[in-house]
Amino acid sequence: MPLLHNARMQQPRVFLVDASIYIFRAWHTYEPTITDRDGKPVNAVFGFSDFLYQLLRQARPQHIACAFDASQRDSFRKEIYPDYKANREPAPEQLKYQFALCRDFCRAVGISQFSSERFEADDIIGSLAQRYRQQGHPITVVSADKDLTQLVLGDSDQWWDFARGTVLNAQGVKKHFGVLPGQIADMLALSGDKIDNIPGIPGVGYATAAKILQKFDSIESILANHDKIADMKFRGAVRVQALVKAHGHLLPRNKQLTTVATNMEFDTPPELLWHGIDTDAFNLCSDQLNFKGIMQQRWLHMTPANLA
């Protein structure tokens, strides 16, 4: 795995964690027999806390934040497309309970955490990345979500799929997905996203979308040159041209949906410096979660000085 720090950097690296994806992974991985003092399952919290511990041990961050998805009561994407994510079932109440505990856990261990009813976790990460990149910090986005590779814009920015140990810089994104980070939103607009209920151009997957974007570098360029797609040298180019002509009206809207926002306003200036755990808050949280023995002690010994 490439080094996550660069001694020549004037500003320390900022780690921005897509928390929800690791909570869902823990929810599906760990047995619900792991319970808190009230007998409620905390398997997702257990797995998420272990992920955070391993992340801190490996990355040794000075600046770190977790972004959480919340109920999107005022979603700007639903204003654009009311059926956005309409195919998703609501999270079960037991998982909602654990999401709240995961946020409490972040507070207890001194990790800044954010959520919004209008913006998604991706947009929180995008906005924090934009703010800290402008201050000279290199950014590492910790996520398994390919959508967030579009944020790998600086020369030293990275996307880190922690579970797989995959770290991609801008050229790594191009090699892996066939397009540059700045074209990821265009690729998703073309191919659509079943998970988010975004219909793309029928029959156009990531590979075909990448080929088209290698010729025409954006949705806008594709729409201006759609009658030239048939001349491209890939199988089905004539069919794809016809499909783009028939469904191209979806693309500008799709790109609005697939582009991570970077202009979210924060109530107060975000502070991401990690000072270590709040011992009193952590002990209260541990009591609630039934975290004892090694599980508790290893966190109590986790300090910025120990990680330096």
For each residue, the residues with C-beta under 8 A, 3 or more apart:
1: 4 165 167
2: 158 167 169
3: 6
4: 1 13 58 59 140 158 160 167
5: 9 12 13 60
6: 3 9 13 138 156
7:
8:
9: 5 6 12 13 138 156
10: 136
11: 135 136 137 138
12: 5 9 61 62 63 137
13: 4 5 6 9 61 62 63 137 138 139 140 156
14: 61 63 64 65 128 129 132 137 138 139 140 272
15: 55 59 61 63 64 65 140 142
16: 64 65 67 125 128 129 139 140 141 142
17: 22 52 55 64 65 66 67 142 143
18: 21 22 67 121 122 125 141 142 143 144 145 148
19: 22 23 48 66 67 68 102 106 113 121
20: 23 24 67 68 69 99 121
21: 18 24 25 143 144 145
22: 17 18 19 25 26 47 48 51 162
23: 19 20 26 27 44 45 47 48 95 98 99 102
24: 20 21 27 28 44
25: 21 22 28 29 47 163
26: 22 23 29 30 43 44 45 46 47 48 50 51
27: 23 24 30 43 44 47 95 98
28: 24 25
29: 25 26 43 47
30: 26 27 34 43 44 46 47
31: 34 43
32: 35 41 43 94
33: 41 43
34: 30 31 41 42 43 46
35: 32 38 39 40 41 42 290
36: 39 40 41 42 101 288 289 290
37: 287 288 289 290
38: 35 288
39: 35 36
40: 35 36 94 97
41: 32 33 34 35 36 44 94 98
42: 34 35 36 45 46 98 101 289 290
43: 26 27 29 30 31 32 33 34 46 47 98
44: 23 24 26 27 30 41 47 48 95 98 99 102
45: 23 26 42 48 49 98 101 102 105 289
46: 26 30 34 42 43 49 50 289 291
47: 22 23 25 26 27 29 30 43 44 50 51
48: 19 22 23 26 44 45 51 52 102 105
49: 45 46 52 53 102 105 289 291 295 299
50: 26 46 47 53 54
51: 22 26 47 48 54 55 162
52: 17 48 49 55 56 66 105 106 109 111
53: 49 50 56 57 298 299 302
54: 50 51 57 58 162
55: 15 17 51 52 58 59 61 142 162
56: 52 53 59 60 61 64 274 302 307
57: 53 54 60 307
58: 4 54 55
59: 4 15 55 56 64 140
60: 5 56 57 307 308
61: 12 13 14 15 55 56 64 274
62: 12 13 273 274 304
63: 12 13 14 15 132 137 272 273 274
64: 14 15 16 17 56 59 61 111 112 272 274
65: 14 15 16 17 111 112 113 114 128 270 272
66: 17 19 52 106 111 112 113 114
67: 16 17 18 19 20 113 114 115 121 122 124 125 128
68: 19 20 99 102 103 113 114 115 121
69: 20 72 115 120 121
70: 115 116 117
71: 117
72: 69 75 77 78 85 117 118 120
73: 117
74: 117 118
75: 72 78 79 84 117 118 120
76: 79 80 118 119 261
77: 72 80 81 84 85 120 256 257
78: 72 75 81 82 84 85
79: 75 76
80: 76 77 84 253 256 257
81: 77 78 84 198 253 257
82: 78 86
83: 86 197
84: 75 77 78 80 81 196 197 198 257
85: 72 77 78 88 196 197
86: 82 83 197
87: 194 197
88: 85 197
89:
90:
91: 95 96 99
92: 95 96
93: 96 97
94: 32 40 41 97 98
95: 23 27 44 91 92 98 99
96: 91 92 93 99 100
97: 40 93 94 100 101
98: 23 27 41 42 43 44 45 94 95 101 102
99: 20 23 44 68 91 95 96 102 103
100: 96 97 103 104
101: 36 42 45 97 98 104 105 285 288 289
102: 19 23 44 45 48 49 68 98 99 105 106
103: 68 99 100 106 107 113 115
104: 100 101 107 108 285
105: 45 48 49 52 101 102 108 109 285 289
106: 19 52 66 102 103 109 111 112 113
107: 103 104 110 111 113 278 281
108: 104 105 277 278 281 282 284 285
109: 52 105 106 277 278 282 299 302
110: 107 274 275 276 277 278
111: 52 64 65 66 106 107 274
112: 64 65 66 106 270 271 272
113: 19 65 66 67 68 103 106 107
114: 65 66 67 68 124 128 266 270
115: 67 68 69 70 103 121 124
116: 70 119 120 123 124 264
117: 70 71 72 73 74 75
118: 72 74 75 76
119: 76 116 123 124 127 261 264
120: 69 72 75 77 116 123 124
121: 18 19 20 67 68 69 115 124 125
122: 18 67 125 126 145 147 148 260 261
123: 116 119 120 126 127 260 261 262 264
124: 67 114 115 116 119 120 121 127 128 264
125: 16 18 67 121 122 128 129 141 143 148 151 260
126: 122 123 129 130 148 151 260 261 262 264
127: 119 123 124 130 131 261 262 263 264 266
128: 14 16 65 67 114 124 125 131 132 270 272
129: 14 16 125 126 132 133 139 141 151 157 262
130: 126 127 133 134 262 263
131: 127 128 134 135 270
132: 14 63 128 129 135 137 139 272
133: 129 130 136 137 138 139 153 154 157
134: 130 131
135: 11 131 132
136: 10 11 133
137: 11 12 13 14 63 132 133
138: 6 9 11 13 14 133 154 156 157 158
139: 13 14 16 129 132 133 151 152 154 157 158
140: 4 13 14 15 16 59 157 158 159 160 167
141: 16 18 125 129 148 149 151 152 157 158 159 160
142: 15 16 17 18 55 160 162
143: 17 18 21 125 148 159 160 161
144: 18 21 161 162 163 164
145: 18 21 122 148
146: 149 177 184
147: 122 150 184 188 193 258 260
148: 18 122 125 126 141 143 145 151 159 260
149: 141 146 152 159 168 173 176 177 181 184
150: 147 181 182 184 185 259 260
151: 125 126 129 139 141 148 157 159 181 260 262
152: 139 141 149 157 158 159 168 169 170 173 181
153: 133 157 170 181 182
154: 133 138 139 157
155: 169 170
156: 6 9 13 138 169
157: 129 133 138 139 140 141 151 152 153 154 169 170
158: 2 4 138 139 140 141 152 167 168 169
159: 140 141 143 148 149 151 152 167 168 172 173
160: 4 140 141 142 143 166 167 168
161: 143 144 164 165 166 167
162: 22 51 54 55 142 144 165
163: 25 144
164: 144 161
165: 1 161 162
166: 160 161
167: 1 2 4 140 158 159 160 161 172
168: 149 152 158 159 160 172 173 176
169: 2 152 155 156 157 158 172 173
170: 152 153 155 157 173 174 180 181
171: 174 175
172: 159 167 168 169 175 176
173: 149 152 159 168 169 170 176 177 179 180 181 184
174: 170 171 177 178 179 180 181
175: 171 172
176: 149 168 172 173
177: 146 149 173 174 184 187 206 210
178: 174 187 206 207 210 211 213 214
179: 173 174 183 184 186 187 209 210 213 214
180: 170 173 174 183 184
181: 149 150 151 152 153 170 173 174 184
182: 150 153
183: 179 180 186 187 213 217 218
184: 146 147 149 150 173 177 179 180 181 187 188 258
185: 150 188 189 255 258 259 260
186: 179 183 189 190 209 213 217 218 219 222 255 258
187: 177 178 179 183 184 190 191 206 209 210 213
188: 147 184 185 191 192 193 198 200 254 258
189: 185 186 192 198 200 219 250 251 254 255 257 258
190: 186 187 200 201 204 208 209 212 213 219 222 251 254
191: 187 188 200 201 204 205 206 208 209
192: 188 189 198 199 200 201 204 254
193: 147 188 196 197 198 200 258
194: 87 197 198
195:
196: 84 85 193 257
197: 83 84 85 86 87 88 193 194
198: 81 84 188 189 192 193 194 254 257 258
199: 192 250 254
200: 188 189 190 191 192 193 204 209 250 254
201: 190 191 192 204 209 240 243 244 247 248 250 251
202: 243 247
203: 208 236 239 240 243
204: 190 191 192 200 201 208 209 212 240 243 244
205: 191 208 209
206: 177 178 187 191 209 210
207: 178 210 211
208: 190 191 203 204 205 211 212 234 236 240
209: 179 186 187 190 191 200 201 204 205 206 212 213
210: 177 178 179 187 206 207 213 214
211: 178 207 208 214 215 232 234
212: 190 204 208 209 215 216 222 229 232 240
213: 178 179 183 186 187 190 209 210 216 217 218 222
214: 178 179 210 211 217
215: 211 212 232
216: 212 213 221 222 224 225 228
217: 183 186 213 214 221
218: 183 186 213 221 222
219: 186 189 190 222 223 251 252 254 255
220: 223 224
221: 216 217 218 224 225
222: 186 190 212 213 216 218 219 225 226 229 244 248 251
223: 219 220 226 248 251 252
224: 216 220 221
225: 216 221 222 228 229
226: 222 223 229 241 244 245 248
227: 230 241 245
228: 216 225 231 232
229: 212 222 225 226 232 237 240 241 244
230: 227 237 238 240 241
231: 228 237
232: 211 212 215 228 229 237
233: 237
234: 208 211 237
235:
236: 203 208 239 240
237: 229 230 231 232 233 234 240 241
238: 230 241 242
239: 203 236 242 243
240: 201 203 204 208 212 229 230 236 237 243 244
241: 226 227 229 230 237 238 244 245
242: 238 239 245 246
243: 201 202 203 204 239 240 246 247
244: 201 204 222 226 229 240 241 247 248
245: 226 227 241 242 248
246: 242 243
247: 201 202 243 244 250 251
248: 201 222 223 226 244 245 251
249: 252
250: 189 199 200 201 247 253 254
251: 189 190 201 219 222 223 247 248 254 255
252: 219 223 249 255 256
253: 80 81 250 256 257
254: 188 189 190 192 198 199 200 219 250 251 257 258
255: 185 186 189 219 251 252 258 259
256: 77 80 252 253 259
257: 77 80 81 84 189 196 198 253 254
258: 147 184 185 186 188 189 193 198 254 255
259: 150 185 255 256
260: 122 123 125 126 147 148 150 151 185
261: 76 119 122 123 126 127 264
262: 123 126 127 129 130 151
263: 127 130
264: 116 119 123 124 126 127 261
265:
266: 114 127 269 270
267:
268:
269: 266
270: 65 112 114 128 131 266
271: 112
272: 14 63 64 65 112 128 132
273: 62 63
274: 56 61 62 63 64 110 111 304
275: 110 304
276: 110 302 303 304
277: 108 109 110 281 282 299 300 302 303
278: 107 108 109 110 281 282
279: 282 283 300
280: 283 284
281: 107 108 277 278 284 285
282: 108 109 277 278 279 285 286 299 300
283: 279 280 286 287
284: 108 280 281 287 288
285: 101 104 105 108 281 282 288 289 291
286: 282 283 289 290 291 292 295 296 299
287: 37 283 284 290
288: 36 37 38 101 284 285
289: 36 37 42 45 46 49 101 105 285 286
290: 35 36 37 42 286 287
291: 46 49 285 286 295 296 299
292: 286 295 296
293: 296 297
294: 297 298
295: 49 286 291 292 298 299
296: 286 291 292 293 299 300
297: 293 294 300 301
298: 53 294 295 301 302
299: 49 53 109 277 282 286 291 295 296 302
300: 277 279 282 296 297
301: 297 298 306
302: 53 56 109 276 277 298 299 306 307
303: 276 277 306 307
304: 62 274 275 276 307 308
305: 308
306: 301 302 303
307: 56 57 60 302 303 304
308: 60 304 305
